[in-house]
Amino acid sequence: MSLRLTHYTGEATAVPNILSNGFAWVPNCRNLISKLVPAHDFSEREPQQFGMISFTDLTPDEAVEHRKEFGNYGIIVSENWA
């Protein structure tokens, strides 16, 4: 059985939008990669700036704290799809 991953959002309208248009990649500049890989020059663009979508493998019952931060509306995808 494949692992199930959930993307949570706080907006109910986001769910049909995601199902119709797909997930949107959101740039996420953290300035973290240069600390993890100091020998490489990431001054032009760090990898997170290409965008990311967050998923969790927590079940809805286990994701109480996660849902407080990201929202209660979720879309579940398979690990293979992700």
mmCIF file as gemmi writes it, N, C-alpha and C atoms, coordinates in Angstrom:
data_model
loop_
_atom_site.group_PDB
_atom_site.id
_atom_site.type_symbol
_atom_site.label_atom_id
_atom_site.label_alt_id
_atom_site.label_comp_id
_atom_site.label_asym_id
_atom_site.label_entity_id
_atom_site.label_seq_id
_atom_site.pdbx_PDB_ins_code
_atom_site.Cartn_x
_atom_site.Cartn_y
_atom_site.Cartn_z
_atom_site.occupancy
_atom_site.B_iso_or_equiv
_atom_site.pdbx_formal_charge
_atom_site.auth_seq_id
_atom_site.auth_asym_id
_atom_site.pdbx_PDB_model_num
ATOM 1 N N . MET Axp A 1 ? 0.839 -1.185 0 1 0 ? 1 A 1
ATOM 2 C CA . MET Axp A 1 ? 0 0 0 1 0 ? 1 A 1
ATOM 3 C C . MET Axp A 1 ? 0.882 1.246 0 1 0 ? 1 A 1
ATOM 4 N N . SER Axp A 2 ? 0.513 2.19 -0.803 1 0 ? 2 A 1
ATOM 5 C CA . SER Axp A 2 ? 1.283 3.42 -0.934 1 0 ? 2 A 1
ATOM 6 C C . SER Axp A 2 ? 0.984 4.368 0.23 1 0 ? 2 A 1
ATOM 7 N N . LEU Axp A 3 ? 1.994 5.085 0.641 1 0 ? 3 A 1
ATOM 8 C CA . LEU Axp A 3 ? 1.853 6.095 1.682 1 0 ? 3 A 1
ATOM 9 C C . LEU Axp A 3 ? 0.938 7.206 1.178 1 0 ? 3 A 1
ATOM 10 N N . ARG Axp A 4 ? 0.08 7.702 2.04 1 0 ? 4 A 1
ATOM 11 C CA . ARG Axp A 4 ? -0.79 8.815 1.684 1 0 ? 4 A 1
ATOM 12 C C . ARG Axp A 4 ? -0.235 10.1 2.288 1 0 ? 4 A 1
ATOM 13 N N . LEU Axp A 5 ? -0.194 11.145 1.498 1 0 ? 5 A 1
ATOM 14 C CA . LEU Axp A 5 ? 0.304 12.448 1.921 1 0 ? 5 A 1
ATOM 15 C C . LEU Axp A 5 ? -0.822 13.464 1.811 1 0 ? 5 A 1
ATOM 16 N N . THR Axp A 6 ? -0.892 14.384 2.765 1 0 ? 6 A 1
ATOM 17 C CA . THR Axp A 6 ? -1.964 15.376 2.77 1 0 ? 6 A 1
ATOM 18 C C . THR Axp A 6 ? -1.39 16.78 2.693 1 0 ? 6 A 1
ATOM 19 N N . HIS Axp A 7 ? -1.978 17.575 1.832 1 0 ? 7 A 1
ATOM 20 C CA . HIS Axp A 7 ? -1.679 19.01 1.755 1 0 ? 7 A 1
ATOM 21 C C . HIS Axp A 7 ? -2.848 19.721 2.415 1 0 ? 7 A 1
ATOM 22 N N . TYR Axp A 8 ? -2.583 20.467 3.488 1 0 ? 8 A 1
ATOM 23 C CA . TYR Axp A 8 ? -3.631 21.2 4.199 1 0 ? 8 A 1
ATOM 24 C C . TYR Axp A 8 ? -3.63 22.666 3.797 1 0 ? 8 A 1
ATOM 25 N N . THR Axp A 9 ? -4.826 23.257 3.791 1 0 ? 9 A 1
ATOM 26 C CA . THR Axp A 9 ? -4.987 24.67 3.505 1 0 ? 9 A 1
ATOM 27 C C . THR Axp A 9 ? -6.074 25.237 4.413 1 0 ? 9 A 1
ATOM 28 N N . GLY Axp A 10 ? -6.039 26.505 4.661 1 0 ? 10 A 1
ATOM 29 C CA . GLY Axp A 10 ? -7.012 27.147 5.529 1 0 ? 10 A 1
ATOM 30 C C . GLY Axp A 10 ? -8.234 27.675 4.798 1 0 ? 10 A 1
ATOM 31 N N . GLU Axp A 11 ? -8.209 27.649 3.486 1 0 ? 11 A 1
ATOM 32 C CA . GLU Axp A 11 ? -9.302 28.212 2.699 1 0 ? 11 A 1
ATOM 33 C C . GLU Axp A 11 ? -10.066 27.108 1.973 1 0 ? 11 A 1
ATOM 34 N N . ALA Axp A 12 ? -11.356 27.017 2.23 1 0 ? 12 A 1
ATOM 35 C CA . ALA Axp A 12 ? -12.183 25.993 1.562 1 0 ? 12 A 1
ATOM 36 C C . ALA Axp A 12 ? -12.169 26.19 0.051 1 0 ? 12 A 1
ATOM 37 N N . THR Axp A 13 ? -12.097 27.435 -0.409 1 0 ? 13 A 1
ATOM 38 C CA . THR Axp A 13 ? -12.096 27.702 -1.854 1 0 ? 13 A 1
ATOM 39 C C . THR Axp A 13 ? -10.813 27.224 -2.524 1 0 ? 13 A 1
ATOM 40 N N . ALA Axp A 14 ? -9.763 27 -1.745 1 0 ? 14 A 1
ATOM 41 C CA . ALA Axp A 14 ? -8.5 26.536 -2.323 1 0 ? 14 A 1
ATOM 42 C C . ALA Axp A 14 ? -8.616 25.101 -2.829 1 0 ? 14 A 1
ATOM 43 N N . VAL Axp A 15 ? -9.452 24.299 -2.192 1 0 ? 15 A 1
ATOM 44 C CA . VAL Axp A 15 ? -9.559 22.885 -2.579 1 0 ? 15 A 1
ATOM 45 C C . VAL Axp A 15 ? -10.045 22.73 -4.02 1 0 ? 15 A 1
ATOM 46 N N . PRO Axp A 16 ? -11.198 23.301 -4.421 1 0 ? 16 A 1
ATOM 47 C CA . PRO Axp A 16 ? -11.594 23.157 -5.832 1 0 ? 16 A 1
ATOM 48 C C . PRO Axp A 16 ? -10.616 23.833 -6.795 1 0 ? 16 A 1
ATOM 49 N N . ASN Axp A 17 ? -9.988 24.926 -6.345 1 0 ? 17 A 1
ATOM 50 C CA . ASN Axp A 17 ? -8.99 25.576 -7.204 1 0 ? 17 A 1
ATOM 51 C C . ASN Axp A 17 ? -7.805 24.66 -7.457 1 0 ? 17 A 1
ATOM 52 N N . ILE Axp A 18 ? -7.347 23.976 -6.414 1 0 ? 18 A 1
ATOM 53 C CA . ILE Axp A 18 ? -6.221 23.039 -6.575 1 0 ? 18 A 1
ATOM 54 C C . ILE Axp A 18 ? -6.631 21.882 -7.474 1 0 ? 18 A 1
ATOM 55 N N . LEU Axp A 19 ? -7.839 21.362 -7.257 1 0 ? 19 A 1
ATOM 56 C CA . LEU Axp A 19 ? -8.305 20.241 -8.076 1 0 ? 19 A 1
ATOM 57 C C . LEU Axp A 19 ? -8.473 20.651 -9.541 1 0 ? 19 A 1
ATOM 58 N N . SER Axp A 20 ? -8.845 21.898 -9.794 1 0 ? 20 A 1
ATOM 59 C CA . SER Axp A 20 ? -9.03 22.388 -11.167 1 0 ? 20 A 1
ATOM 60 C C . SER Axp A 20 ? -7.729 22.819 -11.825 1 0 ? 20 A 1
ATOM 61 N N . ASN Axp A 21 ? -6.865 23.484 -11.053 1 0 ? 21 A 1
ATOM 62 C CA . ASN Axp A 21 ? -5.678 24.111 -11.632 1 0 ? 21 A 1
ATOM 63 C C . ASN Axp A 21 ? -4.355 23.496 -11.208 1 0 ? 21 A 1
ATOM 64 N N . GLY Axp A 22 ? -4.379 22.613 -10.222 1 0 ? 22 A 1
ATOM 65 C CA . GLY Axp A 22 ? -3.147 22.029 -9.711 1 0 ? 22 A 1
ATOM 66 C C . GLY Axp A 22 ? -2.593 22.837 -8.556 1 0 ? 22 A 1
ATOM 67 N N . PHE Axp A 23 ? -1.557 22.326 -7.974 1 0 ? 23 A 1
ATOM 68 C CA . PHE Axp A 23 ? -0.893 22.996 -6.856 1 0 ? 23 A 1
ATOM 69 C C . PHE Axp A 23 ? -0.051 24.154 -7.369 1 0 ? 23 A 1
ATOM 70 N N . ALA Axp A 24 ? -0.001 25.247 -6.627 1 0 ? 24 A 1
ATOM 71 C CA . ALA Axp A 24 ? 0.818 26.402 -6.996 1 0 ? 24 A 1
ATOM 72 C C . ALA Axp A 24 ? 2.139 26.334 -6.247 1 0 ? 24 A 1
ATOM 73 N N . TRP Axp A 25 ? 3.228 26.5 -6.966 1 0 ? 25 A 1
ATOM 74 C CA . TRP Axp A 25 ? 4.552 26.535 -6.344 1 0 ? 25 A 1
ATOM 75 C C . TRP Axp A 25 ? 4.76 27.913 -5.76 1 0 ? 25 A 1
ATOM 76 N N . VAL Axp A 26 ? 5.079 27.971 -4.493 1 0 ? 26 A 1
ATOM 77 C CA . VAL Axp A 26 ? 5.279 29.25 -3.818 1 0 ? 26 A 1
ATOM 78 C C . VAL Axp A 26 ? 6.751 29.394 -3.444 1 0 ? 26 A 1
ATOM 79 N N . PRO Axp A 27 ? 7.413 30.453 -3.921 1 0 ? 27 A 1
ATOM 80 C CA . PRO Axp A 27 ? 8.808 30.661 -3.533 1 0 ? 27 A 1
ATOM 81 C C . PRO Axp A 27 ? 8.949 30.735 -2.013 1 0 ? 27 A 1
ATOM 82 N N . ASN Axp A 28 ? 10.036 30.186 -1.519 1 0 ? 28 A 1
ATOM 83 C CA . ASN Axp A 28 ? 10.236 30.129 -0.075 1 0 ? 28 A 1
ATOM 84 C C . ASN Axp A 28 ? 11.706 30.384 0.24 1 0 ? 28 A 1
ATOM 85 N N . CYS Axp A 29 ? 12.092 31.629 0.23 1 0 ? 29 A 1
ATOM 86 C CA . CYS Axp A 29 ? 13.48 31.999 0.499 1 0 ? 29 A 1
ATOM 87 C C . CYS Axp A 29 ? 13.778 31.864 1.991 1 0 ? 29 A 1
ATOM 88 N N . ARG Axp A 30 ? 14.682 30.975 2.34 1 0 ? 30 A 1
ATOM 89 C CA . ARG Axp A 30 ? 15.006 30.741 3.742 1 0 ? 30 A 1
ATOM 90 C C . ARG Axp A 30 ? 16.453 31.08 4.097 1 0 ? 30 A 1
ATOM 91 N N . ASN Axp A 31 ? 17.309 31.157 3.123 1 0 ? 31 A 1
ATOM 92 C CA . ASN Axp A 31 ? 18.736 31.363 3.359 1 0 ? 31 A 1
ATOM 93 C C . ASN Axp A 31 ? 19.322 30.271 4.242 1 0 ? 31 A 1
ATOM 94 N N . LEU Axp A 32 ? 18.807 29.071 4.094 1 0 ? 32 A 1
ATOM 95 C CA . LEU Axp A 32 ? 19.252 27.945 4.899 1 0 ? 32 A 1
ATOM 96 C C . LEU Axp A 32 ? 20.291 27.092 4.168 1 0 ? 32 A 1
ATOM 97 N N . ILE Axp A 33 ? 20.15 26.955 2.85 1 0 ? 33 A 1
ATOM 98 C CA . ILE Axp A 33 ? 21.008 26.036 2.1 1 0 ? 33 A 1
ATOM 99 C C . ILE Axp A 33 ? 22.489 26.438 2.201 1 0 ? 33 A 1
ATOM 100 N N . SER Axp A 34 ? 22.783 27.718 2.265 1 0 ? 34 A 1
ATOM 101 C CA . SER Axp A 34 ? 24.188 28.139 2.358 1 0 ? 34 A 1
ATOM 102 C C . SER Axp A 34 ? 24.818 27.707 3.676 1 0 ? 34 A 1
ATOM 103 N N . LYS Axp A 35 ? 23.998 27.533 4.696 1 0 ? 35 A 1
ATOM 104 C CA . LYS Axp A 35 ? 24.515 27.028 5.969 1 0 ? 35 A 1
ATOM 105 C C . LYS Axp A 35 ? 24.728 25.514 5.915 1 0 ? 35 A 1
ATOM 106 N N . LEU Axp A 36 ? 23.891 24.825 5.131 1 0 ? 36 A 1
ATOM 107 C CA . LEU Axp A 36 ? 24.001 23.369 5.014 1 0 ? 36 A 1
ATOM 108 C C . LEU Axp A 36 ? 25.093 22.948 4.036 1 0 ? 36 A 1
ATOM 109 N N . VAL Axp A 37 ? 25.291 23.747 2.973 1 0 ? 37 A 1
ATOM 110 C CA . VAL Axp A 37 ? 26.297 23.445 1.949 1 0 ? 37 A 1
ATOM 111 C C . VAL Axp A 37 ? 27.165 24.691 1.765 1 0 ? 37 A 1
ATOM 112 N N . PRO Axp A 38 ? 28.058 24.97 2.72 1 0 ? 38 A 1
ATOM 113 C CA . PRO Axp A 38 ? 28.817 26.222 2.686 1 0 ? 38 A 1
ATOM 114 C C . PRO Axp A 38 ? 29.811 26.329 1.53 1 0 ? 38 A 1
ATOM 115 N N . ALA Axp A 39 ? 30.2 25.209 0.938 1 0 ? 39 A 1
ATOM 116 C CA . ALA Axp A 39 ? 31.192 25.258 -0.131 1 0 ? 39 A 1
ATOM 117 C C . ALA Axp A 39 ? 30.608 25.708 -1.467 1 0 ? 39 A 1
ATOM 118 N N . HIS Axp A 40 ? 29.304 25.764 -1.601 1 0 ? 40 A 1
ATOM 119 C CA . HIS Axp A 40 ? 28.659 26.131 -2.86 1 0 ? 40 A 1
ATOM 120 C C . HIS Axp A 40 ? 28.149 27.567 -2.783 1 0 ? 40 A 1
ATOM 121 N N . ASP Axp A 41 ? 28.25 28.296 -3.889 1 0 ? 41 A 1
ATOM 122 C CA . ASP Axp A 41 ? 27.783 29.681 -3.94 1 0 ? 41 A 1
ATOM 123 C C . ASP Axp A 41 ? 26.309 29.727 -4.357 1 0 ? 41 A 1
ATOM 124 N N . PHE Axp A 42 ? 25.437 30.049 -3.422 1 0 ? 42 A 1
ATOM 125 C CA . PHE Axp A 42 ? 24.007 30.161 -3.703 1 0 ? 42 A 1
ATOM 126 C C . PHE Axp A 42 ? 23.574 31.622 -3.739 1 0 ? 42 A 1
ATOM 127 N N . SER Axp A 43 ? 24.498 32.54 -4.054 1 0 ? 43 A 1
ATOM 128 C CA . SER Axp A 43 ? 24.169 33.96 -4.027 1 0 ? 43 A 1
ATOM 129 C C . SER Axp A 43 ? 23.17 34.352 -5.116 1 0 ? 43 A 1
ATOM 130 N N . GLU Axp A 44 ? 23.153 33.621 -6.221 1 0 ? 44 A 1
ATOM 131 C CA . GLU Axp A 44 ? 22.212 33.935 -7.298 1 0 ? 44 A 1
ATOM 132 C C . GLU Axp A 44 ? 20.787 33.537 -6.94 1 0 ? 44 A 1
ATOM 133 N N . ARG Axp A 45 ? 20.629 32.285 -6.514 1 0 ? 45 A 1
ATOM 134 C CA . ARG Axp A 45 ? 19.286 31.798 -6.203 1 0 ? 45 A 1
ATOM 135 C C . ARG Axp A 45 ? 19.417 30.505 -5.428 1 0 ? 45 A 1
ATOM 136 N N . GLU Axp A 46 ? 18.773 30.455 -4.27 1 0 ? 46 A 1
ATOM 137 C CA . GLU Axp A 46 ? 18.828 29.228 -3.502 1 0 ? 46 A 1
ATOM 138 C C . GLU Axp A 46 ? 17.694 28.294 -3.923 1 0 ? 46 A 1
ATOM 139 N N . PRO Axp A 47 ? 17.842 26.99 -3.719 1 0 ? 47 A 1
ATOM 140 C CA . PRO Axp A 47 ? 16.865 26.017 -4.219 1 0 ? 47 A 1
ATOM 141 C C . PRO Axp A 47 ? 15.434 26.269 -3.754 1 0 ? 47 A 1
ATOM 142 N N . GLN Axp A 48 ? 15.223 26.725 -2.54 1 0 ? 48 A 1
ATOM 143 C CA . GLN Axp A 48 ? 13.86 26.945 -2.065 1 0 ? 48 A 1
ATOM 144 C C . GLN Axp A 48 ? 13.13 28.004 -2.878 1 0 ? 48 A 1
ATOM 145 N N . GLN Axp A 49 ? 13.867 28.903 -3.525 1 0 ? 49 A 1
ATOM 146 C CA . GLN Axp A 49 ? 13.224 29.961 -4.295 1 0 ? 49 A 1
ATOM 147 C C . GLN Axp A 49 ? 12.548 29.421 -5.546 1 0 ? 49 A 1
ATOM 148 N N . PHE Axp A 50 ? 12.803 28.165 -5.892 1 0 ? 50 A 1
ATOM 149 C CA . PHE Axp A 50 ? 12.109 27.575 -7.03 1 0 ? 50 A 1
ATOM 150 C C . PHE Axp A 50 ? 10.68 27.216 -6.653 1 0 ? 50 A 1
ATOM 151 N N . GLY Axp A 51 ? 10.36 27.217 -5.395 1 0 ? 51 A 1
ATOM 152 C CA . GLY Axp A 51 ? 9.01 26.966 -4.938 1 0 ? 51 A 1
ATOM 153 C C . GLY Axp A 51 ? 8.868 25.625 -4.261 1 0 ? 51 A 1
ATOM 154 N N . MET Axp A 52 ? 7.86 25.537 -3.426 1 0 ? 52 A 1
ATOM 155 C CA . MET Axp A 52 ? 7.625 24.285 -2.727 1 0 ? 52 A 1
ATOM 156 C C . MET Axp A 52 ? 6.169 24.191 -2.312 1 0 ? 52 A 1
ATOM 157 N N . ILE Axp A 53 ? 5.713 22.977 -2.12 1 0 ? 53 A 1
ATOM 158 C CA . ILE Axp A 53 ? 4.379 22.686 -1.621 1 0 ? 53 A 1
ATOM 159 C C . ILE Axp A 53 ? 4.572 21.733 -0.461 1 0 ? 53 A 1
ATOM 160 N N . SER Axp A 54 ? 3.931 22.012 0.648 1 0 ? 54 A 1
ATOM 161 C CA . SER Axp A 54 ? 4.137 21.163 1.819 1 0 ? 54 A 1
ATOM 162 C C . SER Axp A 54 ? 3.079 20.067 1.898 1 0 ? 54 A 1
ATOM 163 N N . PHE Axp A 55 ? 3.523 18.888 2.289 1 0 ? 55 A 1
ATOM 164 C CA . PHE Axp A 55 ? 2.672 17.734 2.527 1 0 ? 55 A 1
ATOM 165 C C . PHE Axp A 55 ? 3.07 17.133 3.864 1 0 ? 55 A 1
ATOM 166 N N . THR Axp A 56 ? 2.158 16.396 4.472 1 0 ? 56 A 1
ATOM 167 C CA . THR Axp A 56 ? 2.478 15.656 5.681 1 0 ? 56 A 1
ATOM 168 C C . THR Axp A 56 ? 1.971 14.235 5.533 1 0 ? 56 A 1
ATOM 169 N N . ASP Axp A 57 ? 2.647 13.304 6.198 1 0 ? 57 A 1
ATOM 170 C CA . ASP Axp A 57 ? 2.17 11.922 6.2 1 0 ? 57 A 1
ATOM 171 C C . ASP Axp A 57 ? 1.396 11.612 7.479 1 0 ? 57 A 1
ATOM 172 N N . LEU Axp A 58 ? 1.139 12.627 8.292 1 0 ? 58 A 1
ATOM 173 C CA . LEU Axp A 58 ? 0.347 12.443 9.504 1 0 ? 58 A 1
ATOM 174 C C . LEU Axp A 58 ? -1.112 12.196 9.137 1 0 ? 58 A 1
ATOM 175 N N . THR Axp A 59 ? -1.783 11.333 9.891 1 0 ? 59 A 1
ATOM 176 C CA . THR Axp A 59 ? -3.216 11.152 9.701 1 0 ? 59 A 1
ATOM 177 C C . THR Axp A 59 ? -3.921 12.404 10.226 1 0 ? 59 A 1
ATOM 178 N N . PRO Axp A 60 ? -5.175 12.644 9.826 1 0 ? 60 A 1
ATOM 179 C CA . PRO Axp A 60 ? -5.871 13.825 10.352 1 0 ? 60 A 1
ATOM 180 C C . PRO Axp A 60 ? -5.897 13.864 11.88 1 0 ? 60 A 1
ATOM 181 N N . ASP Axp A 61 ? -6.049 12.721 12.532 1 0 ? 61 A 1
ATOM 182 C CA . ASP Axp A 61 ? -6.042 12.692 13.998 1 0 ? 61 A 1
ATOM 183 C C . ASP Axp A 61 ? -4.68 13.056 14.576 1 0 ? 61 A 1
ATOM 184 N N . GLU Axp A 62 ? -3.613 12.692 13.891 1 0 ? 62 A 1
ATOM 185 C CA . GLU Axp A 62 ? -2.255 12.993 14.355 1 0 ? 62 A 1
ATOM 186 C C . GLU Axp A 62 ? -1.82 14.415 14.007 1 0 ? 62 A 1
ATOM 187 N N . ALA Axp A 63 ? -2.515 15.046 13.069 1 0 ? 63 A 1
ATOM 188 C CA . ALA Axp A 63 ? -2.08 16.334 12.517 1 0 ? 63 A 1
ATOM 189 C C . ALA Axp A 63 ? -2.757 17.533 13.171 1 0 ? 63 A 1
ATOM 190 N N . VAL Axp A 64 ? -3.176 17.404 14.407 1 0 ? 64 A 1
ATOM 191 C CA . VAL Axp A 64 ? -3.892 18.492 15.081 1 0 ? 64 A 1
ATOM 192 C C . VAL Axp A 64 ? -3.054 19.774 15.091 1 0 ? 64 A 1
ATOM 193 N N . GLU Axp A 65 ? -1.818 19.703 15.545 1 0 ? 65 A 1
ATOM 194 C CA . GLU Axp A 65 ? -0.953 20.898 15.59 1 0 ? 65 A 1
ATOM 195 C C . GLU Axp A 65 ? -0.635 21.393 14.185 1 0 ? 65 A 1
ATOM 196 N N . HIS Axp A 66 ? -0.398 20.486 13.264 1 0 ? 66 A 1
ATOM 197 C CA . HIS Axp A 66 ? -0.105 20.832 11.869 1 0 ? 66 A 1
ATOM 198 C C . HIS Axp A 66 ? -1.291 21.596 11.266 1 0 ? 66 A 1
ATOM 199 N N . ARG Axp A 67 ? -2.512 21.107 11.516 1 0 ? 67 A 1
ATOM 200 C CA . ARG Axp A 67 ? -3.71 21.752 10.977 1 0 ? 67 A 1
ATOM 201 C C . ARG Axp A 67 ? -3.95 23.117 11.601 1 0 ? 67 A 1
ATOM 202 N N . LYS Axp A 68 ? -3.518 23.325 12.845 1 0 ? 68 A 1
ATOM 203 C CA . LYS Axp A 68 ? -3.648 24.65 13.464 1 0 ? 68 A 1
ATOM 204 C C . LYS Axp A 68 ? -2.838 25.687 12.681 1 0 ? 68 A 1
ATOM 205 N N . GLU Axp A 69 ? -1.7 25.261 12.151 1 0 ? 69 A 1
ATOM 206 C CA . GLU Axp A 69 ? -0.846 26.184 11.403 1 0 ? 69 A 1
ATOM 207 C C . GLU Axp A 69 ? -1.276 26.334 9.947 1 0 ? 69 A 1
ATOM 208 N N . PHE Axp A 70 ? -1.653 25.213 9.297 1 0 ? 70 A 1
ATOM 209 C CA . PHE Axp A 70 ? -1.897 25.239 7.851 1 0 ? 70 A 1
ATOM 210 C C . PHE Axp A 70 ? -3.362 25.237 7.455 1 0 ? 70 A 1
ATOM 211 N N . GLY Axp A 71 ? -4.273 24.827 8.332 1 0 ? 71 A 1
ATOM 212 C CA . GLY Axp A 71 ? -5.693 24.815 8.019 1 0 ? 71 A 1
ATOM 213 C C . GLY Axp A 71 ? -6.274 23.411 8.065 1 0 ? 71 A 1
ATOM 214 N N . ASN Axp A 72 ? -7.586 23.338 8.095 1 0 ? 72 A 1
ATOM 215 C CA . ASN Axp A 72 ? -8.281 22.064 8.258 1 0 ? 72 A 1
ATOM 216 C C . ASN Axp A 72 ? -8.73 21.408 6.961 1 0 ? 72 A 1
ATOM 217 N N . TYR Axp A 73 ? -8.6 22.086 5.832 1 0 ? 73 A 1
ATOM 218 C CA . TYR Axp A 73 ? -9.01 21.514 4.55 1 0 ? 73 A 1
ATOM 219 C C . TYR Axp A 73 ? -7.809 20.812 3.925 1 0 ? 73 A 1
ATOM 220 N N . GLY Axp A 74 ? -8.001 19.553 3.543 1 0 ? 74 A 1
ATOM 221 C CA . GLY Axp A 74 ? -6.874 18.798 3.016 1 0 ? 74 A 1
ATOM 222 C C . GLY Axp A 74 ? -7.168 18.068 1.729 1 0 ? 74 A 1
ATOM 223 N N . ILE Axp A 75 ? -6.134 17.889 0.948 1 0 ? 75 A 1
ATOM 224 C CA . ILE Axp A 75 ? -6.186 17.07 -0.26 1 0 ? 75 A 1
ATOM 225 C C . ILE Axp A 75 ? -5.163 15.961 -0.069 1 0 ? 75 A 1
ATOM 226 N N . ILE Axp A 76 ? -5.616 14.724 -0.203 1 0 ? 76 A 1
ATOM 227 C CA . ILE Axp A 76 ? -4.737 13.578 -0.006 1 0 ? 76 A 1
ATOM 228 C C . ILE Axp A 76 ? -4.285 13.054 -1.357 1 0 ? 76 A 1
ATOM 229 N N . VAL Axp A 77 ? -2.982 12.827 -1.47 1 0 ? 77 A 1
ATOM 230 C CA . VAL Axp A 77 ? -2.389 12.258 -2.688 1 0 ? 77 A 1
ATOM 231 C C . VAL Axp A 77 ? -1.546 11.056 -2.292 1 0 ? 77 A 1
ATOM 232 N N . SER Axp A 78 ? -1.281 10.217 -3.259 1 0 ? 78 A 1
ATOM 233 C CA . SER Axp A 78 ? -0.424 9.06 -2.973 1 0 ? 78 A 1
ATOM 234 C C . SER Axp A 78 ? 1.042 9.478 -3.012 1 0 ? 78 A 1
ATOM 235 N N . GLU Axp A 79 ? 1.86 8.703 -2.357 1 0 ? 79 A 1
ATOM 236 C CA . GLU Axp A 79 ? 3.301 8.948 -2.384 1 0 ? 79 A 1
ATOM 237 C C . GLU Axp A 79 ? 3.81 8.888 -3.813 1 0 ? 79 A 1
ATOM 238 N N . ASN Axp A 80 ? 3.295 7.96 -4.595 1 0 ? 80 A 1
ATOM 239 C CA . ASN Axp A 80 ? 3.718 7.831 -6.007 1 0 ? 80 A 1
ATOM 240 C C . ASN Axp A 80 ? 3.362 9.068 -6.799 1 0 ? 80 A 1
ATOM 241 N N . TRP Axp A 81 ? 2.177 9.65 -6.544 1 0 ? 81 A 1
ATOM 242 C CA . TRP Axp A 81 ? 1.777 10.843 -7.265 1 0 ? 81 A 1
ATOM 243 C C . TRP Axp A 81 ? 2.708 12 -6.902 1 0 ? 81 A 1
ATOM 244 N N . ALA Axp A 82 ? 2.982 12.139 -5.615 1 0 ? 82 A 1
ATOM 245 C CA . ALA Axp A 82 ? 3.823 13.244 -5.153 1 0 ? 82 A 1
ATOM 246 C C . ALA Axp A 82 ? 5.237 13.094 -5.668 1 0 ? 82 A 1
